[in-house]
Amino acid sequence: MTTTQPHVTDAGAEGVALPPPATVAPRPSELAESLVEQARAEGVELVGPGGLLGDLTKKVLEAGLEAELDAHLGYAKHDPAGRDGGNSRNGTRSKTVITEVGPVAIDVPRDRDGTFEPKIVRKRQRRLGGVDELVISLTAKGLTTGEVQAHLAEVYGTEVSRETISKITDAVLAEMGDWQNRPLDRVYPVVFIDALVVKIRDGQVANRPIYTAIGVTVDGQRDILGLWAGTGGEGAKYWLQVLTEIKNRGVEDVCIVCCDGLKGLPDAIEATWPLAVVQTCVLHLIRNTFRLASRADWDHMAKDLRPVYTAVNEADATTRLAEFHDTWGDKYPAIKGLWSNAWTEFVPFLDYSPEIRRVIYSTNAIESLNARMRRATRARGHFPTEQAALKCLYLTIRSLDPTGKGATRWMNRWKPALNAFAITFESRLLTTTH
C-alpha cells in the first residue's frame, strides 16, 4: 500500500501559505549612507540651495504638516471618510522658511474652513527655532548684526536683515528680566563685585561701567547674581539700591564681599549685611602698586611686597609694609598713600586660613567672566543704548559653559575653602536652606 505524503510546497506545509519574511528596516546610519551615496552619484550637494539636507528638511516638514492636518480633520489623506461633506483638504500654499540648512520652500496644506493652525511651521512664521538660536549664539560670541548677517548669507545662503537679527535677540529681553529678578540663596560665603567698562552712546559715546556680582554658594557653585549699569560716579546711595535689590531677592547674609575700591560700596555693604566683611582685591592692590612704579623695578618690588600679603597677622603685615616703604617710599611716595587708603579693607584677609585667602586673594572668579564679556563687546565699538549693552552681556552669560565641565573644575578647587568657611562661619552657614 502506497502512503501518500502530505503535499508540501514553498508556500508552507500542506498548502498553507507562509507569511512573507519580515522586512528589516535599515538602520539610521545605513539610510544616511545610502542617501549620501545617492546624492553624490546624482551630483547633488549636501548643503546649500537644492542640497540633500534642504530636500530632507522639506520632506520632514511637509510630512509633519500633513500629520497635523490629519489630526485636525480626523482622517488621513485620501481616506473616504473625507467625502462626507464636512471640513476637508483644500490644496496647499507655497512658503519659504529659513532653516539651519538654508532657505527651504515647502508646501503647507490647507483646509476648506480655514481653521487649521499648524504648530511645526506656524502661520506667518518665516524662520525655524533653530535659526533664532543660531543668531543668538553668534551674537553671544561677539559678532555684530552685520557680521551675523554676512555669516548666514555665506554659510547658509540665507538673507536675513539686520533689523530681523536685532528682533531675534530682543526676544531674550523678557528672559533677561526674569533672570535679573529671580530668587537667590539665603546666604553666600563670598560675593565678588567688579566692573566692566563699555562704550554707550548717550548723546555722545562715553565709557560706562557695567557692574557684575558673582556669589559662591555653600555648595561651591558660582551664581551670577545680576548686571547693573552705572554712570561712573556711583556712591553709597547707588550701591545701597543695588544691594537692597539683591537682599530683596532672598539674600539675608553674606560672609565676605570681595571688591576693588568701589566708592561708597563698603558703607552700603555694612548697611545691608552688618556681619559681612569687606575685602579689597589683593591682586588689584598689587597691580595698582606696580602702576605707580617703573617696570624695571617690578621684579624687586614683588619680592619685597610678598611678605606683606603673606604675613601671619596684621601686626606682622604692618612691620613688613614699613620695611617695604623704607626701601621704596622715597622713590615712589604715592605707593604709601595707596596702601594707607586701602589698609582697612586689606587687613581682613590676614585673619583667615590659607584656603580662604586663596579664594579672596583676587576677583579672578569674576575676572574670567569679564574676559568673556570683553571679547563680546570689543567688536561692537559702542552700543546705541544701555539696554543693548546689557542684552549683549546677558547673551554672553547665557552661553557660558554649556558642557558644565567648567563648573565641575571650579567646585573641585573650591572644596578646601568650603570646609574652611564651614568652620570659620559655622553658625551662619549651617542655617542655610535651599
C-alpha positions in Angstrom: 0.0 0.0 0.0 1.4 3.3 -1.0 1.2 6.0 1.6 0.5 9.5 0.2 2.7 12.1 1.7 1.3 15.5 2.5 1.9 17.9 -0.3 4.5 20.4 0.8 5.1 23.5 -1.3 7.3 26.5 -0.9 4.2 28.2 0.4 4.2 26.1 3.5 3.1 22.8 4.9 0.0 21.1 3.4 -0.5 24.0 1.0 -0.9 26.6 3.8 0.7 29.8 2.7 3.5 31.1 4.9 3.7 34.8 5.7 6.3 36.7 3.8 9.6 37.1 5.6 9.6 40.3 7.8 11.2 43.3 6.3 14.1 44.5 8.3 14.2 48.3 8.4 17.6 49.8 7.6 19.5 51.3 10.5 19.6 55.1 10.5 23.3 55.1 9.8 22.7 52.8 6.7 19.9 55.0 5.5 22.1 58.1 5.9 24.9 56.5 4.0 22.6 55.4 1.2 21.2 58.9 0.8 24.6 60.5 0.8 25.9 58.0 -1.9 22.8 58.7 -4.0 23.3 62.4 -3.7 26.9 62.1 -4.7 26.0 59.9 -7.7 23.5 62.5 -8.9 25.9 65.4 -8.3 23.7 66.9 -5.5 25.5 68.9 -2.8 24.8 68.0 0.8 24.2 71.6 1.9 23.2 74.9 0.3 20.3 75.7 -2.1 19.0 72.5 -3.6 21.2 70.3 -1.4 20.4 67.0 0.2 19.8 68.4 3.7 17.5 71.0 2.4 15.5 68.4 0.5 15.2 66.2 3.5 14.2 69.1 5.7 11.4 69.9 3.2 10.1 66.4 3.2 10.2 66.1 7.0 8.4 69.5 7.5 5.8 68.6 4.9 5.2 65.2 6.4 4.8 66.7 9.8 2.3 69.3 8.5 0.3 66.6 6.7 0.2 64.6 10.0 -1.0 67.7 11.9 -3.8 68.2 9.3 -4.8 64.6 9.6 -5.2 65.1 13.3 -7.2 68.3 12.8 -9.6 66.8 10.2 -9.9 63.4 11.9 -8.9 61.3 8.8 -5.9 60.7 6.7 -5.3 61.9 3.2 -7.3 60.0 0.5 -9.4 58.4 3.2 -13.1 58.0 2.0 -14.2 59.5 5.4 -13.3 62.9 4.0 -16.2 62.7 1.5 -18.9 63.3 4.0 -19.2 66.9 3.1 -17.5 68.2 6.3 -14.3 70.2 6.5 -11.7 68.8 4.1 -8.4 69.4 2.5 -8.1 72.4 0.2 -4.8 72.2 -1.6 -1.6 73.8 -0.4 0.2 77.1 -0.4 3.9 77.6 -1.0 6.1 79.2 1.6 9.8 79.6 2.1 11.2 79.2 5.6 14.7 79.9 6.8 16.2 76.9 8.4 19.6 75.9 9.8 20.5 74.4 6.4 19.4 77.4 4.4 16.1 78.6 2.9 13.6 75.8 2.2 10.5 76.0 0.1 7.6 74.0 1.5 4.0 73.3 0.6 1.7 73.9 3.5 -1.6 72.0 3.4 -4.8 74.0 3.9 -8.3 73.1 5.0 -11.6 74.3 3.4 -12.8 76.0 6.6 -9.5 77.8 7.3 -9.4 76.6 10.9 -6.1 74.6 10.6 -3.4 76.2 12.8 -0.1 74.3 12.2 2.4 74.0 15.0 5.5 72.8 13.2 5.6 75.8 11.0 3.1 78.4 12.3 1.2 80.8 10.1 3.3 83.8 9.2 6.4 82.1 10.6 9.4 82.6 8.4 12.2 81.1 10.5 12.5 77.8 12.4 13.5 78.0 16.0 17.0 76.7 15.4 17.8 79.7 13.3 16.9 82.0 16.2 19.2 80.0 18.5 21.9 80.2 15.9 21.6 84.0 15.7 21.6 84.3 19.5 24.7 82.1 19.7 26.6 84.0 17.1 25.7 87.3 18.9 26.8 85.9 22.2 30.2 85.2 20.8 30.7 88.8 19.9 29.5 89.1 16.3 27.8 92.3 15.3 24.4 92.2 13.5 26.3 92.9 10.2 28.7 90.0 10.8 25.8 87.6 11.7 24.0 88.7 8.5 27.2 88.0 6.4 27.7 84.7 8.1 24.2 83.4 7.4 24.5 84.6 3.8 27.9 83.0 3.2 27.4 79.7 5.0 23.7 79.0 4.6 22.8 81.1 1.6 20.2 82.8 3.7 19.3 86.5 3.6 18.3 87.9 7.0 18.1 91.6 7.5 19.9 93.4 10.4 16.5 94.5 11.7 15.4 90.9 11.9 18.6 89.9 13.7 18.0 92.6 16.3 14.4 91.5 16.8 15.6 87.9 17.3 18.0 88.9 20.0 15.4 91.3 21.5 13.3 88.2 22.2 15.6 87.5 25.2 14.8 90.8 27.0 11.9 89.3 28.9 14.0 86.3 29.8 16.8 88.6 30.9 14.3 90.5 33.2 13.2 87.2 34.7 16.8 86.2 35.3 17.7 89.6 36.9 14.7 89.2 39.3 14.9 85.5 40.1 15.1 84.4 43.8 18.6 83.8 45.2 20.1 81.7 48.1 19.7 82.8 51.7 23.4 83.1 52.3 26.6 83.2 50.2 30.0 82.6 51.8 31.6 85.0 49.2 30.3 87.6 46.8 32.6 89.2 44.2 31.7 92.6 42.7 33.6 94.1 39.8 33.0 96.5 36.9 33.4 96.2 33.1 33.7 99.4 31.1 31.8 99.6 27.8 31.1 102.4 25.4 27.5 103.5 25.2 26.1 106.3 23.0 24.0 108.6 25.3 24.0 111.8 23.2 27.7 111.1 22.7 29.8 108.0 23.1 31.0 107.7 26.7 32.6 105.0 28.9 30.1 103.4 31.2 30.6 100.8 33.9 28.5 97.6 33.9 28.8 96.0 37.4 28.6 92.3 37.8 28.1 90.3 41.1 29.0 86.7 41.5 28.1 84.7 44.6 29.7 81.5 45.6 27.1 79.2 47.1 27.6 76.9 50.1 27.8 74.0 47.7 30.7 75.7 45.9 28.8 76.8 42.8 29.2 80.1 41.1 26.0 82.1 40.8 26.0 85.2 38.7 23.6 87.4 40.7 23.0 90.1 38.1 24.2 93.0 35.9 23.8 96.7 36.7 24.6 99.7 34.6 26.3 102.7 36.2 27.5 106.1 35.2 30.9 106.1 36.7 30.2 108.4 39.6 28.4 106.0 41.9 28.4 106.4 45.6 26.8 104.8 48.7 23.3 105.6 47.6 23.7 103.8 44.3 25.3 100.7 45.9 22.6 100.6 48.6 20.0 100.4 45.9 21.8 97.5 44.2 22.5 95.6 47.4 18.9 96.1 48.6 17.7 94.6 45.3 19.9 91.6 45.9 18.7 91.3 49.5 15.0 91.6 48.4 15.6 88.6 46.2 16.4 86.5 49.3 20.0 87.1 50.3 19.9 87.6 54.0 23.6 87.3 54.7 27.0 87.4 53.0 30.2 86.4 54.9 32.8 88.2 52.7 32.3 90.7 49.9 35.4 91.0 47.7 35.6 94.1 45.6 38.1 96.6 44.2 37.9 100.1 45.7 34.4 100.9 44.5 33.5 104.2 46.2 30.6 104.0 48.7 30.3 100.2 48.4 31.7 99.4 51.9 29.2 101.7 53.6 26.3 100.2 51.6 27.5 96.6 52.5 27.5 97.5 56.2 24.0 98.9 55.9 22.7 95.8 54.1 24.6 92.9 55.7 26.0 94.2 59.0 28.0 91.0 59.6 29.7 91.0 56.2 33.4 91.6 55.9 34.5 93.9 53.1 37.7 92.6 51.5 39.6 94.6 48.8 41.1 92.5 46.0 44.7 92.0 47.0 45.7 91.3 43.4 44.3 94.6 42.2 46.1 96.4 45.1 49.4 94.8 44.0 48.7 95.7 40.3 47.9 99.3 41.3 51.2 99.4 43.3 53.1 98.4 40.2 51.4 101.0 38.1 52.9 103.7 40.2 56.4 102.3 39.7 58.8 101.8 36.8 58.6 98.5 35.1 62.3 98.0 35.7 61.6 97.8 39.5 58.6 95.4 39.3 60.5 92.2 40.0 62.3 93.6 43.0 59.2 95.2 44.4 57.2 92.0 44.0 59.7 90.2 46.2 59.6 92.9 48.8 55.8 93.1 48.8 55.1 89.4 49.1 55.9 89.3 52.9 53.1 91.9 53.4 50.2 89.9 52.0 51.6 86.5 53.2 52.0 87.8 56.8 50.7 85.7 59.6 48.6 88.6 61.1 48.1 92.3 60.9 51.0 93.2 63.2 53.4 91.2 61.1 52.0 92.8 57.9 52.4 96.3 59.4 56.0 95.6 60.1 56.6 94.2 56.6 54.9 97.1 55.0 57.0 99.6 56.9 60.1 97.8 55.6 58.7 98.0 52.1 58.2 101.7 52.4 61.7 102.2 53.8 63.1 100.6 50.6 60.7 102.2 48.0 59.0 105.1 49.8 61.4 107.9 48.8 61.4 106.8 45.1 57.6 106.2 44.9 55.9 108.2 47.6 52.4 107.7 46.0 52.5 104.0 46.9 52.5 104.8 50.6 49.2 106.7 50.2 47.7 103.9 48.1 48.3 101.3 50.8 47.3 103.6 53.6 43.9 104.2 51.9 43.3 100.5 51.2 44.6 99.2 54.5 41.2 98.9 56.3 39.8 96.7 53.5 43.1 94.8 53.1 43.7 93.5 56.7 40.6 91.3 57.0 42.4 89.0 54.5 45.1 88.3 57.2 42.6 86.8 59.7 41.8 83.8 57.6 43.4 80.4 56.8 45.4 79.9 53.6 42.4 78.1 52.0 40.2 81.1 52.4 43.0 83.5 51.5 43.4 81.8 48.1 39.7 82.4 47.3 39.5 86.0 48.3 43.1 87.0 47.1 41.6 88.2 43.9 38.4 88.6 42.0 39.6 86.0 39.4 36.3 84.3 39.7 34.7 87.3 38.1 37.7 88.3 36.0 37.3 85.2 33.8 33.7 86.2 33.2 34.7 89.8 32.4 37.3 88.5 29.9 34.5 86.7 28.0 32.3 89.7 28.1 35.1 92.0 26.9 35.5 89.8 23.8 31.8 90.1 23.2 31.8 93.9 23.4 35.1 94.7 21.8 33.9 94.0 18.2 31.0 96.4 18.5 32.9 99.5 19.3 30.0 101.0 21.2 26.3 100.3 21.9 23.4 102.6 20.9 21.7 102.2 24.3 22.3 100.9 27.8 19.7 98.1 27.2 21.6 97.0 24.1 24.8 96.7 26.2 23.1 94.7 28.9 21.4 92.4 26.3 24.8 91.6 24.8 26.4 90.8 28.1 23.4 88.7 29.2 23.7 86.7 26.0 27.3 86.1 26.8 26.4 84.8 30.3 23.6 82.7 28.8 26.1 80.9 26.6 28.7 80.2 29.3 29.9 76.6 29.9 27.3 74.6 28.0 29.1 71.3 28.9 29.2 72.0 32.7 32.9 71.0 32.8 33.9 74.4 34.0 31.6 74.3 36.9 33.0 70.9 37.9 36.6 72.2 37.9 35.6 75.3 39.9 33.8 73.2 42.5 36.7 70.9 42.9 39.0 73.8 43.6 36.5 75.3 46.0 36.1 72.3 48.3 39.1 73.0 50.6 38.0 76.6 51.0 34.4 75.5 51.6 35.5 73.4 54.6 37.4 76.3 56.0 34.4 78.6 55.6 32.2 76.0 57.3 34.5 76.2 60.3 35.0 79.9 60.3 31.4 80.9 59.7 29.7 77.8 61.1 26.7 79.3 62.8 25.8 81.4 59.7 26.2 78.8 57.1 24.5 75.9 58.9 21.2 77.7 58.9 21.1 77.9 55.1 18.0 76.4 53.5 17.6 75.7 49.7 
